[in-house]
Amino acid sequence: MTVHAEGVVQQAAIPMPIQVVIDDVGWWSGEDGHERGEPYRTGVARDHVPADYEAIAALGKALGMRPQAAMVVCEWDRDNVLRHAPSCTWMGREWDNRRWVGPWLDRAADVIRRNQAHIEVTLHGVGHEYWIDGRMERAEWHDRQGRMRPREDVLLHLDMCARILGQHGLGPFPESFVPAAFLHRFGDDEGGLAAILREAGIRHISTPFSAMHTSRPPEHDCFGFDAGVITVDRGHDLCRWFEVGPRPGGALDGPICGMHWPNLLHADPERNHEVVERWAAFLKPYDLRCDTMLAPDTRAFASQLAFHHLAQIAIAGDTIHVNLAAISAAPAHHHGGPLAIRLVAAERLEFQCEEAAIRATRVLRDEGKTLYDVVLAPPAGARRMRIVFGPARTHRADQSSPPL
């Protein structure tokens, strides 16, 4: 919601946050093998290389955010532990990953570890599909009818994921999850996948609601809470899953910019930067609007999304009023982060708030009218806040305060 006024502050909004989610990261073979019972993988007509991980970090750096890299980890298995989990791979108990064990593993892991501020390792799957006696079924966590795989297999797959990430020092266990093939059921609460994922440490799920099975409707249009885990509508991707190096176009239809790994890559990995630059140019304008912002990380994304949908604002004189009464409907850990408010003003301003600390005040655009980003830390249980503004006593472009 954006509110308008006639005074010095002409617009104010709690902007919708945007998170970038990249699926099918982790394969070393790009081959689509589903016709012979292997996974679809990425469909890229080459093997993947460490530079493909650097592309994710480069996008994160360019946008000042932490994209989710939704990983499939079986081809990272250095110790062949997946022989003990036959439903995870097409080889079953004969699993042998020696082909993909080499120095590229260490180089790619190093890229991820060095760029933790710009890559969030996210759970997608172990082998992406599910195998029964060597026969492949879609998909790893739920079948096409929305039935969860047997609980003991779900727990085994989660354990295998943790072990393989641990082989490369890529822990702790991920906090975010994207269901393989978008096959997921929402609303089983303590009896469903979300509760199992929560116990493993998952705090955030994203998937297209249009493809999601439901035992009950989500609480809100684009997100809901299943066993206390926020589940966010991914909407529609802008590119087909196998499209390599596209030129992004169109408009995002919700809070997630979803893509698949090939969409960020070039057929020649030395030219990955060209594709990254196209995506950065496409997404940066969303961070220069009053009604949208690029979320710096997933925790801030979840918090801002709850504020965006559940809080209300109004402008009266020299004060912006923020009503947080409805936010109590969301689990506390999903709105305990910062709250960003954007406003357009006719002159340079300073801000004060008695009810909450102001973490930072930033000028995002200053062309005739000034676009401000005011980031607050609402105290637990706060129901209302008042942000008082007045003429700036300084002309600094950034009035940032140190983080709390």
C-alpha positions in Angstrom: 0.0 0.0 0.0 1.3 3.5 -1.0 -0.3 6.5 0.6 -0.2 10.0 -0.8 -0.3 13.5 0.8 -0.1 17.1 -0.3 2.7 18.2 2.1 6.4 17.9 2.2 6.2 14.1 2.2 4.1 13.2 -0.9 4.2 9.4 -0.8 5.0 6.8 1.8 4.9 3.0 1.6 6.0 -0.2 3.3 7.6 -1.6 0.1 7.2 -5.1 -1.1 10.5 -6.9 -0.7 11.9 -9.0 -3.5 14.1 -12.0 -3.1 16.0 -13.9 -5.9 15.7 -17.7 -5.9 17.8 -19.8 -8.3 16.8 -23.5 -8.6 18.8 -26.5 -9.6 22.2 -25.3 -8.5 24.6 -28.1 -7.7 24.7 -30.3 -10.7 28.0 -30.9 -12.3 26.5 -32.6 -15.4 24.1 -30.4 -17.3 22.6 -33.4 -19.1 18.8 -33.9 -19.0 18.7 -37.6 -18.2 15.0 -38.1 -17.4 14.3 -40.3 -20.4 16.5 -43.0 -19.0 15.4 -42.7 -15.4 18.0 -40.1 -14.3 17.2 -36.6 -13.2 16.3 -33.7 -15.5 19.3 -31.7 -14.1 19.7 -28.3 -15.8 19.5 -29.1 -19.5 22.7 -27.1 -20.2 24.7 -28.6 -23.0 28.0 -28.6 -21.1 29.3 -29.6 -17.7 29.0 -27.0 -14.9 32.2 -25.3 -13.6 33.1 -23.2 -10.5 32.6 -20.1 -12.6 28.9 -20.9 -12.6 28.9 -20.4 -8.8 30.8 -17.2 -9.2 28.0 -15.9 -11.3 25.6 -16.2 -8.4 27.9 -14.4 -6.1 28.4 -11.7 -8.8 24.7 -11.1 -9.0 24.4 -10.9 -5.3 27.2 -8.3 -5.1 25.8 -6.3 -8.0 22.4 -6.1 -6.2 23.6 -5.8 -2.6 21.6 -8.9 -1.7 22.0 -12.7 -0.9 20.3 -14.8 -3.6 19.1 -18.2 -2.7 21.0 -21.0 -4.4 18.6 -23.9 -4.2 21.0 -26.9 -4.4 20.7 -30.5 -5.5 23.7 -32.1 -3.8 24.1 -35.7 -5.0 26.9 -35.0 -7.4 28.8 -33.3 -4.5 29.0 -36.7 -2.7 32.7 -37.2 -2.2 32.4 -40.3 0.0 29.5 -42.1 -1.7 27.3 -42.0 1.4 24.3 -42.1 -0.9 24.8 -45.9 -1.3 23.0 -46.0 2.1 20.0 -44.1 0.7 18.8 -45.9 -2.5 15.7 -43.7 -2.9 18.0 -40.6 -3.4 19.5 -41.6 -6.8 19.0 -43.6 -9.9 21.9 -46.0 -9.0 20.4 -47.0 -5.7 22.8 -49.0 -3.6 25.3 -49.1 -6.5 25.8 -45.3 -6.3 29.2 -44.3 -7.5 30.1 -40.5 -7.8 33.8 -40.9 -8.6 33.2 -39.2 -12.0 32.4 -35.9 -10.3 35.0 -35.9 -7.5 37.8 -33.6 -8.4 39.4 -30.2 -7.7 36.4 -28.4 -9.0 34.6 -29.4 -5.9 37.0 -27.6 -3.7 37.1 -24.5 -5.9 33.3 -24.3 -6.0 33.0 -24.8 -2.3 35.6 -22.1 -1.7 33.5 -19.7 -3.9 30.4 -20.4 -1.7 32.3 -20.1 1.6 34.0 -16.8 0.5 30.8 -15.3 -0.7 28.4 -16.1 2.2 27.2 -12.5 2.1 26.1 -13.0 -1.5 25.0 -16.7 -1.7 22.5 -18.5 0.6 22.8 -22.2 0.3 19.2 -23.4 0.1 17.7 -26.9 0.2 16.2 -28.2 -3.0 17.0 -31.9 -2.9 19.5 -34.7 -2.9 18.7 -36.1 -6.3 15.7 -34.0 -7.1 13.5 -37.1 -7.9 12.6 -40.2 -5.9 13.5 -43.8 -6.9 11.7 -47.0 -6.0 13.6 -50.1 -7.0 15.5 -48.0 -9.6 12.4 -46.5 -11.1 12.3 -42.7 -11.1 9.2 -40.8 -9.9 8.6 -37.1 -9.6 9.6 -35.7 -7.1 11.8 -36.0 -4.1 9.6 -34.7 -1.3 6.0 -35.1 -2.6 4.5 -37.1 -5.5 2.3 -35.6 -8.3 -0.8 -36.0 -6.1 0.7 -34.0 -3.3 1.4 -37.1 -1.1 4.5 -36.7 1.1 7.1 -39.4 0.7 7.4 -41.8 3.6 8.5 -40.0 6.7 11.6 -42.2 7.2 12.7 -41.5 3.6 12.2 -37.7 4.1 14.4 -37.8 7.3 17.0 -40.0 5.4 17.2 -37.5 2.5 17.6 -34.6 5.0 20.4 -36.4 6.7 22.1 -37.2 3.4 21.9 -33.5 2.5 23.5 -32.5 5.8 26.2 -35.1 5.4 27.1 -34.0 1.9 27.2 -30.3 2.7 29.3 -31.2 5.7 31.9 -32.9 3.4 32.6 -29.5 2.0 32.3 -27.3 5.0 29.0 -25.8 3.6 27.1 -25.9 6.9 25.2 -25.1 8.9 22.0 -26.7 7.5 20.1 -24.4 5.2 17.2 -22.2 6.6 15.4 -22.0 3.2 13.7 -24.7 1.1 12.4 -24.9 -2.5 10.5 -28.1 -3.2 11.9 -30.2 -6.1 9.7 -29.8 -9.2 7.5 -27.5 -7.2 5.6 -30.6 -5.9 4.5 -29.5 -2.4 1.5 -29.7 0.0 0.7 -26.8 2.3 -1.4 -26.9 5.4 -0.8 -30.3 7.0 0.8 -28.4 9.8 2.3 -30.8 12.4 1.5 -33.8 10.2 3.2 -32.6 7.0 6.6 -31.8 5.5 6.8 -28.3 6.9 6.9 -29.6 10.4 9.7 -32.1 9.6 11.7 -29.3 7.8 11.2 -27.0 10.8 12.8 -29.5 13.1 15.7 -29.7 10.6 16.2 -25.9 10.8 14.2 -24.7 7.8 12.4 -21.3 8.4 11.4 -20.3 4.9 9.7 -22.2 2.0 8.9 -20.7 -1.5 7.0 -22.4 -4.3 4.4 -21.3 -6.9 1.0 -21.4 -5.2 -0.6 -22.2 -8.6 1.1 -25.6 -8.5 0.8 -26.3 -4.8 -1.5 -28.8 -3.2 -3.3 -27.5 -0.1 -5.0 -29.1 2.9 -6.1 -25.6 3.8 -5.7 -22.2 2.2 -2.7 -20.0 3.0 -3.6 -17.1 5.4 -2.7 -14.5 2.8 -2.7 -14.1 -0.9 1.1 -14.6 -1.3 2.2 -16.2 1.9 1.0 -18.4 4.8 2.3 -20.3 7.8 2.6 -24.1 7.8 3.7 -25.5 11.1 5.1 -22.0 11.8 7.2 -22.0 8.6 6.5 -19.2 6.2 5.6 -20.4 2.8 5.7 -17.7 0.0 4.2 -17.7 -3.4 7.0 -17.8 -6.0 4.5 -16.7 -8.8 5.7 -17.3 -12.4 9.3 -17.4 -13.5 10.2 -15.0 -16.3 12.1 -17.7 -18.2 11.8 -21.4 -19.1 13.8 -23.6 -16.8 16.2 -24.8 -19.4 16.8 -21.4 -21.2 20.5 -20.4 -21.2 21.5 -16.8 -21.0 18.1 -15.1 -21.7 17.4 -11.4 -21.8 15.0 -10.9 -18.9 11.9 -9.0 -19.6 8.4 -8.5 -18.5 7.5 -7.7 -14.8 7.7 -9.6 -11.6 4.2 -10.6 -10.4 5.1 -11.0 -6.7 7.8 -10.9 -4.1 10.1 -13.6 -5.6 12.2 -13.4 -8.7 12.5 -17.1 -9.4 14.8 -18.6 -12.0 16.7 -21.7 -12.8 20.5 -21.9 -12.9 20.7 -21.9 -16.8 18.9 -18.6 -16.8 21.9 -16.9 -15.1 24.6 -18.6 -17.2 26.1 -18.4 -20.7 26.9 -21.3 -22.9 30.5 -20.2 -22.5 31.2 -19.9 -18.8 33.8 -17.2 -19.4 30.9 -15.0 -20.6 28.7 -15.6 -17.6 29.2 -12.0 -16.6 27.2 -10.8 -19.6 24.1 -12.6 -18.4 24.7 -11.5 -14.8 24.9 -7.9 -16.0 21.6 -8.3 -17.8 19.8 -9.6 -14.7 21.4 -6.9 -12.5 20.2 -4.2 -15.0 16.7 -5.7 -15.0 16.4 -6.0 -11.2 18.1 -2.8 -9.9 15.1 -0.5 -10.9 13.0 -2.4 -8.4 15.2 -1.0 -5.7 14.6 2.6 -6.8 10.9 2.6 -6.4 8.7 3.6 -3.5 6.6 0.4 -3.5 9.3 -2.3 -4.0 12.8 -3.0 -2.6 15.5 -5.7 -3.0 15.7 -7.6 0.2 19.3 -7.9 1.5 18.7 -11.5 2.8 16.0 -14.0 3.4 15.4 -13.1 7.1 14.9 -9.5 6.2 12.7 -10.6 3.3 10.3 -12.6 5.5 10.1 -9.8 8.0 9.5 -7.1 5.5 6.9 -9.2 3.6 4.9 -9.6 6.8 5.1 -5.8 7.5 4.2 -5.0 3.9 1.0 -7.1 4.0 -0.1 -6.6 7.6 1.0 -3.1 8.7 -0.7 0.1 7.7 0.7 3.6 7.3 -0.8 7.1 7.1 0.6 10.6 6.8 -0.7 13.4 9.0 1.2 16.8 9.0 4.8 16.1 9.9 4.2 12.5 11.1 4.0 9.1 9.5 1.8 6.8 11.5 2.5 3.1 11.4 -0.2 0.7 12.7 1.3 -2.7 13.6 -1.8 -4.1 15.3 -2.4 -6.8 12.7 1.2 -8.1 12.7 0.5 -10.1 15.8 -1.2 -12.7 13.6 2.2 -13.7 12.2 4.6 -15.9 14.1 7.0 -13.6 16.0 10.2 -14.8 14.3 8.9 -13.8 10.9 8.4 -10.1 11.8 11.2 -9.6 14.3 13.6 -8.1 11.7 13.9 -4.6 10.4 11.1 -2.6 8.9 11.8 -0.4 5.9 9.6 2.5 5.0 10.0 4.4 1.7 8.9 7.9 1.1 9.1 10.6 -1.5 9.7 14.1 -0.2 9.9 17.6 -1.8 13.0 18.5 0.3 15.8 17.0 2.4 14.5 15.7 5.7 15.6 14.3 9.0 13.6 11.7 11.0 12.9 10.8 14.6 11.0 7.9 16.2 10.4 7.6 19.9 8.9 4.0 19.7 11.7 2.4 17.7 15.4 2.8 16.9 16.2 4.1 13.4 18.8 1.8 12.0 19.6 3.9 8.9 18.2 6.6 6.7 19.3 6.5 3.1 18.7 8.7 0.1 18.1 6.3 -2.8 17.2 8.9 -5.5 17.5 12.7 -5.5 16.3 14.0 -8.8 13.8 16.8 -8.1 12.1 14.8 -5.5 14.0 12.7 -2.9 13.3 9.0 -2.3 14.2 8.0 1.2 14.6 4.6 2.8 14.0 4.7 6.6 14.9 1.4 8.3 13.6 0.9 11.8 13.9 -1.8 14.5 10.4 -2.2 16.0 10.4 -3.5 19.5 8.7 -6.7 20.2 5.0 -6.2 20.8 4.9 -2.7 19.4 1.4 -1.8 18.0 2.1 1.7 16.8 5.0 3.9 15.8 5.2 7.5 14.8 8.0 8.8 12.6 8.3 12.6 12.8 10.1 14.4 10.0 11.5 17.9 9.5 13.9 19.9 7.4 17.4 18.4 7.3 20.2 20.3 9.1 22.8 18.7 6.9 23.1 17.8 3.2 24.7 14.5 3.6 23.4 11.9 1.1 23.6 9.1 3.7 22.5 9.7 7.3 23.1 6.0 8.2 23.2 5.0 11.8 25.3 2.1 13.0 23.5 -1.3 13.0 21.9 -2.3 16.3 
